[in-house]
């Protein structure tokens, strides 16, 4: 996407599984949550780890679980144990 403006810092934990990023678990991708019907394109971008990215790429119910985790992170919900 061209002409993007990024504000804020990246999340320090995976938005899907909530495990912290460190030397062994690095951010491998991002999921964007966008809003339609606005005069400008507006997105929130959340980093996810390599394990969650692989799960997301498998598709099906696995993909839905990752997206549900990111949506809960976006809404500020506590991590389910």
C-alpha positions, 0 to 999 in steps of 0.5 A: 500500500502506498502513502501509509502513515504508521503511528505508535509502536508494534505490539510486544506480544503475539496478538493471536497467542499472547506469547511475548516476542523475544530472541526465539519468538519473533514477529513473522507477519501482521494482521490488519483490521480495517474500517470501511465507509470512512473518507480515508483507509484506516487500519490497525495492524497487529504482529503475530508470531511464526507459529500463528502465521503458519496456523493462519496460512493453513486456513479453515478453522485454524485460520478462524482461531487466529483471527478470533485471537487477534480480534480479542486482542484488538478489543482489549479482552484478557487472554484465555488460558 
